[in-house]
């Protein structure tokens, strides 16, 4: 176990963060203000009105998902890539769950009642809802990777590995620098989830059309 060879700043700012120039990190950055505008507008309209059961569920789940997505971005900013990757699983879970309840309104009452875990949709089904255009192989791979990242698993630990200046491999206990491909992969999925959460919000609450 080791820290990177150079000492990074204790806190990165938006003007000096290590992954600022990455293409998919930038794409995620551009999606955040648009998504937040939609959710601020929708959030204000949820007060002082009666909500349907599906809307009440969405009003609980979607803010959690948005908050997790923003947390992922901040962890990437601070170069805590492993922690950011771990948050992808609960983000996918909430993104898929709110889509599932939208498609199966008959399940909303059970969800509000705290349905037994075994009666809930499996995580694989939620992944398929979040990534409808992906192949079955991609679904399985995504599910496996997210599962292994959350748990103490040798394959999941590979995401926490970096190469030292002397060419040897080590596992980071702090910031992971100079790994742009990992930052991009994390931001790709987080951005995708944020967009789907926003589109689901627009659908459920009947918000005016807005490009997300």
C-alpha positions in Angstrom: 0.0 0.0 0.0 1.4 3.4 -0.9 0.6 7.0 -1.7 1.5 8.5 -5.1 5.1 9.7 -5.4 4.3 13.3 -5.5 2.4 15.3 -2.9 -0.8 16.7 -4.4 -2.6 19.7 -3.0 -4.8 19.0 0.0 -7.8 20.3 -1.9 -8.2 20.8 -5.6 -10.2 23.8 -7.0 -12.1 23.9 -10.3 -9.1 25.7 -11.9 -6.4 23.3 -10.9 -8.1 19.9 -10.6 -6.2 17.0 -12.2 -8.8 15.8 -14.6 -10.2 19.1 -15.9 -9.1 18.5 -19.5 -10.7 15.1 -19.8 -13.4 15.0 -22.5 -16.0 13.0 -20.6 -15.4 14.9 -17.3 -16.2 18.0 -19.3 -19.3 16.4 -20.7 -20.4 15.6 -17.2 -19.7 19.2 -16.1 -21.8 20.6 -18.9 -24.8 18.3 -18.0 -24.9 19.4 -14.3 -26.1 23.0 -14.7 -28.9 22.0 -17.1 -30.0 19.1 -14.9 -30.0 21.3 -11.8 -32.1 24.0 -13.5 -34.8 21.3 -14.2 -34.7 20.0 -10.7 -34.8 23.4 -9.1 -37.8 24.3 -11.2 -39.6 21.0 -10.5 -38.7 21.0 -6.8 -40.4 24.4 -6.3 -43.6 23.1 -7.8 -43.8 20.1 -5.6 -44.7 22.2 -2.5 -48.3 23.1 -1.9 -49.8 20.5 -4.2 -51.0 17.0 -4.0 -48.6 14.4 -5.4 -49.5 11.1 -6.9 -47.8 8.0 -5.3 -45.3 7.8 -8.2 -44.5 11.5 -7.8 -44.0 11.1 -4.1 -41.6 8.2 -4.7 -39.8 10.2 -7.3 -39.5 13.2 -5.0 -37.7 10.9 -2.5 -35.5 8.9 -4.9 -34.4 11.4 -7.5 -32.9 14.0 -5.2 -30.8 11.1 -3.7 -29.6 10.2 -7.1 -28.8 13.7 -8.1 -26.9 14.2 -4.8 -24.9 11.1 -5.4 -24.0 12.2 -9.0 -22.8 15.5 -7.7 -20.8 13.7 -5.0 -19.2 11.5 -7.7 -18.1 14.7 -9.6 -16.6 16.2 -6.4 -14.7 13.1 -5.6 -13.3 13.0 -9.2 -12.3 16.7 -8.7 -10.4 15.7 -5.6 -8.8 12.7 -7.4 -10.5 10.1 -5.1 -11.4 7.9 -8.0 -11.9 4.7 -6.1 -14.5 6.3 -3.8 -16.2 7.9 -6.8 -16.4 4.6 -8.5 -18.0 3.0 -5.5 -20.8 5.5 -5.5 -21.8 4.5 -9.1 -23.6 1.4 -7.8 -26.1 3.3 -5.5 -26.4 5.9 -8.3 -27.4 3.2 -10.9 -29.7 1.6 -8.3 -31.7 4.8 -7.7 -31.7 5.7 -11.4 -33.1 2.3 -12.3 -35.5 2.2 -9.4 -37.3 5.4 -10.2 -37.6 4.2 -13.8 -39.0 0.8 -12.6 -41.6 2.5 -10.5 -42.6 4.8 -13.3 -43.1 1.7 -15.6 -44.8 -0.3 -12.8 -47.0 2.1 -10.8 -48.6 -1.0 -9.2 -45.4 -1.5 -7.3 -45.3 2.0 -5.8 -47.5 1.1 -2.8 -45.2 -1.8 -1.9 -42.2 0.5 -2.3 -43.7 3.1 0.1 -44.5 0.3 2.6 -40.9 -0.8 2.6 -41.2 -3.9 0.5 -39.0 -6.9 1.3 -35.7 -6.8 -0.5 -36.2 -10.1 -2.2 -39.4 -8.8 -3.8 -37.7 -5.8 -5.3 -36.3 -5.9 -8.9 -32.9 -7.4 -9.1 -29.9 -5.1 -9.7 -29.4 -6.6 -13.1 -32.9 -5.5 -14.1 -32.1 -1.9 -12.9 -28.9 -1.9 -14.9 -30.9 -2.9 -18.0 -33.3 0.0 -17.4 -30.5 2.5 -17.0 -28.7 1.2 -20.1 -31.5 0.1 -22.5 -29.3 0.4 -25.6 -26.4 -1.7 -24.2 -25.9 -5.4 -25.0 -26.6 -8.2 -22.5 -22.8 -8.7 -22.2 -22.4 -5.0 -21.3 -25.2 -5.3 -18.7 -23.5 -8.3 -17.1 -20.1 -6.6 -17.1 -21.4 -3.4 -15.6 -23.3 -5.3 -12.9 -20.2 -7.4 -12.1 -17.8 -4.4 -11.9 -20.1 -2.3 -9.8 -20.8 -5.2 -7.4 -17.0 -5.9 -7.0 -16.2 -2.2 -6.4 -18.6 -2.1 -3.5 -17.3 -5.2 -1.8 -13.8 -6.3 -0.8 -12.9 -8.1 -3.9 -9.5 -8.5 -5.7 -10.9 -7.5 -9.1 -12.5 -4.4 -7.6 -9.2 -3.5 -6.0 -7.6 -3.2 -9.4 -9.5 0.0 -9.9 -7.6 1.4 -7.0 -4.2 0.5 -8.4 -1.7 2.9 -10.0 1.8 2.8 -11.4 4.6 4.4 -9.4 7.4 6.4 -11.1 9.7 3.4 -10.8 7.2 1.3 -12.7 6.0 -0.8 -9.8 2.3 -1.2 -9.0 0.7 0.1 -5.8 -2.7 0.6 -4.3 -3.7 4.1 -3.4 -4.8 5.1 0.0 -5.6 8.6 -1.1 -5.7 10.6 -4.3 -5.2 8.8 -7.6 -3.5 11.1 -10.1 -2.7 10.7 -13.8 -5.5 8.2 -14.5 -7.7 10.1 -17.0 -9.2 7.0 -18.5 -10.6 6.0 -15.1 -11.9 9.5 -14.5 -13.6 9.5 -17.9 -15.2 6.0 -17.3 -16.6 7.2 -14.0 -18.0 10.4 -15.4 -19.5 8.7 -18.4 -21.8 6.5 -16.3 -22.5 9.2 -13.7 -23.4 11.7 -16.5 -25.7 9.1 -18.1 -27.5 8.5 -14.8 -27.9 12.2 -14.2 -29.4 12.7 -17.6 -31.8 9.8 -17.1 -32.8 11.0 -13.7 -33.5 14.4 -15.2 -35.5 13.0 -18.1 -37.5 10.9 -15.6 -38.3 14.0 -13.5 -39.5 15.8 -16.6 -41.8 12.8 -17.5 -43.2 12.2 -14.0 -43.8 15.9 -13.1 -44.9 17.1 -16.5 -42.2 19.7 -16.7 -41.9 21.7 -19.9 -39.6 20.3 -22.5 -36.0 20.8 -21.6 -32.8 19.5 -23.3 -30.8 17.3 -20.9 
